[in-house]
Amino acid sequence: MNAARPLRVVQWASGALGRSVLRGLLERPGFEVAGVRVYDPAKIGMDAGILASRPPVGIAATADEAEILALDADCVVYAPLPGSVHGNDDLKTVCALLASGKNVIAMSGFVYPRAHGPEFADALERACAEGGTSIHGTGVSPGFMGEKLPLVMSGLCRKVDHLYVRECFDVAGHPSRGFVNDMLRFGHTEEKYVEALPCARAVMRATFADSLHLLAAGLNVVLDEIDLDHEHVLAPGDLPIAAGLIPRGTVAAARWTFTGRVDGQPFITLETVHKADASRIRDWHDPGYGLRIQGLPSLSLTAADDWISNAISAAAAHALNSIVPVCEAAPGIRTLLDLPLITGRLSR
């Protein structure tokens, strides 16, 4: 790779997260926006700079995947909502991008593709071999809190008996209705929410099972199985939030608990909670993160909701900071276990 040449990067999806990545690509040296893939018909043809609330840069957004595949680009930051929401086949799309010669930073899964079985991982490896490319899944959760931080802390233990990770996310300020209403399904009646639970369980399992299997691999154990439990609560009143009104009596919070077992005993517990408005919904935990390692020695860490001033910006930064090492990596699946420590960098 020619270090003097900016890396040409495509931003795939332009929701709140995608726009944050776009701003980073436009502002940081060493990167050049090669294209933007959008889903909203109203955004087709819009300049990438305008989408990111920046001056125009002469790159028009497109909804045509063939146009993106034909671009000369080094990397794609792939950040749509999970495939079941948009109805696209994420594996097929990502393999096509990889085979076309574009590295992929995925922000909607792919944190540990081997968790989905050999056929899934082999398809990615074949595409990477064809294109001479790599894929890496990242973000904040999944991508950092439930994977990287526990493994870093486990370096202080000579024995790990159980690992517990908790995230409680207040989405009151999250601007994406696609995330809050379509993916989390907040604001839906309980009847409609329950009808959609089988699909939601599949999406959540596909998203977070990666994290448990990656943690297990990092700790040199193999999980026998992963149990999944779910609870939800209804809005105690009308909740006006950034993504729109959550009417009283509709679903306004959910807790998902994943338990990875080794020899029949719980070894990893990952709990993720979303609340439409944590100031009005007191069930479960306060917003923030928690980590406990039972072992020798035992460790614990808690962080309030404001430990990150902007979670969307943090997730976007993690993707941006991953671009250079992923483009420099050998072709293939590259998890955080395979890459050097990724840190903030202003330039290459």
N, C-alpha and C positions, 0 to 999 in steps of 0.2 A: 504494500500500500504506500502510495506517495504521500508523505506527511505534509508536503507543501500544499497539497490540494485539499480544499474543504470536503468533508464527507457530505455527500448528497443524501438527504433523508426525506422519506415520505411520511406524512402523518395520516394514519388511517383512523378515521372517525374524528368528529369535531365537536363533541360535547364539552362539558366543563373541563374534563381531564385533557381531552385532545387539544383544546384551545390553550391550556396552560403549557402543554408540551410545545405547541407551535410558537408561543412567545419565547420560550427558551431557545428554540432553534433559530429564531430570528435575531435574538439578542446576543447569543454566545458566539465567540470566534471559533472557527474550525468547522462550522456547520453551514449547510446551504439547503433550503427547502426545495425539494425536487418535485413535490406534488402533494395534493391533499385529497383524500377519499371521504366523501360526505354521504349521509343517508337522507337528510332532510332535503326535499326537492327545492325548497326556497333558498338553499345554500349553493346549489349548482351554479357554477360560473362566477361565484364570489371570489375576490382576490384573497389569497392566504393571509396577507397582512390585515385586511379588513376583518376577516374571521377572528383574528387574534387581537383585535382592537389596536392595531398598529398601522403605520402607513403602508400603502400598496407596495407589493414586491413583484408584480407581474406574473404570478402563478395562480391560475384559475382552478378552483375546486371542481371535482368531477364525481359523479356517481357510477362511472363506467369502470369496472374492475379491469377490463382489458387495457384501458389506457394506463392504469397504474402498473400492470404487469409489463407493459412495453417500455416504461420509463428506464432511463439510465440512472440507477440509484444504488447507493451502497447499503442502505438500511431502511426498514419500515418500522415505525413505532405503531404497533397494532393495538388499538384501544377501543374496540366496540364493546357494547354490552354483550354478555354471553350470547352465544348463537341462537338459543331458543327464543330470545326476545326479538331479534331481527329476522330469524328464520334462515340464517345462512349456516353453511357447514364450515365451522372454524377450521377443522383439521384440513379439509380439502383446500380452503383458501390459503392457509398458511403454507401448506406444501407447495402450492403453485407459486407463491411469492419466493420461497426458498429456492425452488428449482429454477426460477428466472434470474438468479444471481443476486438476490437481495437478502441480506441478513435480517432477522426479525427480532425485535424487542416486543414481547407480548405482555399486555397489561390486563388481559382477561383470561387467565389460566396459563397453562404450559410452564408452571413453576417447577414441576417434576413430572415430565411426561411419562416416565416409566411406571408411574402409579396406575396408568390406564391400560397396562398390558403390553405385551411384545408387539402386537400388530400396530397399535397406535404409535409406539416409539419407533418401530422399524420404518413406518411410512415417513416419519420426520427425518430419520437418518438417511433414507434413500434420497429424499428431496435435497437434503443438505449436501450429500455427495454429488448429486447432479449439478447443483448450482455453485458448489464450493463455498457454502455459507454455513452460518450458525444460527441457532434460535435460543433465546433466553427469556424466561418469564420473570417478571418483577413487579414491584409496586410497593405499597406500605402494608396492606393486609388484604390478600396474601402478598408476600414478597419481601417483608422485612420483619415486622413484629412477631409473626408466628414462626419464623424460620431462622433468619440471620441472627437476631438478638439472642434467642435461646441457645443457639449453638455457640455463640461467642461466650455467653455466661457459663455454659457447661464446661468451658476450659478451666474454670476454677474448681471443678469437682473431679475427684478421682473415681467416683461412683455415682451413677444416676439411677434412682429407683422409680421416680415418677416425675413427669414434666407437665405443668399446667400453664396454659396461655389463655388470657382473656382479653377481648376487645369489646368495648361498649361505645358505639358511635351514635352521637346525636346528629341526625340529619336535618335539623331545623333550618340550618343555614345552607344546606346543599341546594344548588339552583337547578339540578337536573330532574325534570319530571320523569324522564325515561328511567332514571335510576330509582327514584323514590316510588313512583306510581306503577311503572311497568315491571321493574325487576323485583323490588321489595314488595310490591303490591299493596302498599299503604294507601288508605283512602278507599279501598274496596270493601264491600259488605263481607261479613264473616262467611256467608254462604259461598260467594264467588271465590273468596280467598281459599277456603277449604277445597273447593273443586279444583283449584290450580295447584294444590299442595304436591301431588305426585310429580308434576313437572318441576316445581320449585325444589323439591328434595333432590331430584336428579341434578339440577344445576348447582345446588349448594354442595352436594357430595362431589361432583366433578371439580368444583372450584377448590374446596378445602381439603379433600383427600390427598391432593398433591402435597400440601404442607406437612401432613402427618407422616407420609411416606418419606419425604425429604428429611425431616427431623430424625426419623428412625435410621435412615441410611447414614446420616451424619454422626449418629451415636452408635453405629455398627450393630444394629439389631434389625430384625425383619418382623413386621406386624402380621399377626395371624388374621385379624379382621378389624373393621372399623364400624362401630355402632353410631347411629345418628338419632338424636332426640330433638324434638321441636316443641316450642310453646309460643303462643301469641296473645296479645291483649288488645282491647278496643279503646278507642279514644274516649276520654271522660267528658269531652266537650269538643266544640269546633276548634281545630288547631290550624290557625293561619301560619304557614311556614313558607320558606323561600320557593319551594317547588309547587306551591298551590295549597288550597284548603284541604285539610283532612277532616271530613265531617264527623260529628259526634256519632259514636256507635260503630264506626268502621275500624278496620284494623290499623293500629298505629304503632305497634312494636312487636318484635319477634326475637326469640332467643334460639340459637342453634348450637347444640353441644355434640361434638365429635369425640369418640373415645377409641383410641387405638390400643389393641390388646396384644400382649406377648405372653405366650403360654397360658392364655385364658385370663390373665390379670391386666388391669388398666396400666398402661405405661405412658401414654400421652393423652392429655385431655385438652381440647381446644374449644373454647366457648366464644361465639361471636354474637353480639347483641346490637340491634339497630332500634333506635327510638325516633319517632317523628318529632317529638319535642320533649327532651329529658326534663325540662322544668315542670312539665305537667304529668309526666309518666314516671313514677318512682319505683316501679317494679324492677327487681334484679339489681343491677349495679349502677353506680354513677358513671358518667362518660369518662373514658380513659382506658388505660391498659394495665394489665397485671401479669406477672410472671412469677411462678414458684417452681423451684427445683428441689425435690426431696432426694437427698443423697448424702454424700460425704465430701465436703460439708453441704448443708442445705442452704439455698439462696432464695431471696425474694426481691422483687422490684415492682413498684407501682408508679404509675405516671398519670396525672390528672389530664383532663381533656385538652387543657391549654399547653401541654408539653410540646405539641406541634401547633404553631400559630395558624397553619393552613394545610390541612391534610391533602387536599388536591394538589397544591403546589409541591408538597413533599413527594407524593407519588410520581408526579411529572419529573421532578429532579432526579429521582432514582432511575427512571428510564433514561433521561438525558445522560446521566453519569455512566450508564451501562453501554452506551453506543460505541465508544472507542474500544474498550476491551473486548466486546463481542465481535466487532469488525476485525479485530486483530487476532481473535482466537482461531484455533484449528476448526475445520468444518465439523458440524455435528451438534447434538443437544448439549447445551452448556448451562448447567444449574449453578447456583451460588457455591456449590461444592467444587466446581471445576474452574472458577474464575478467581483472579486475585482480588483482594479487598478493593471494593469499588468506593472511591471517595469523590467528593466535590472537586471539580477542576474547572478553572476559568478558561483554559486553553489547552491545546494539544502540544 
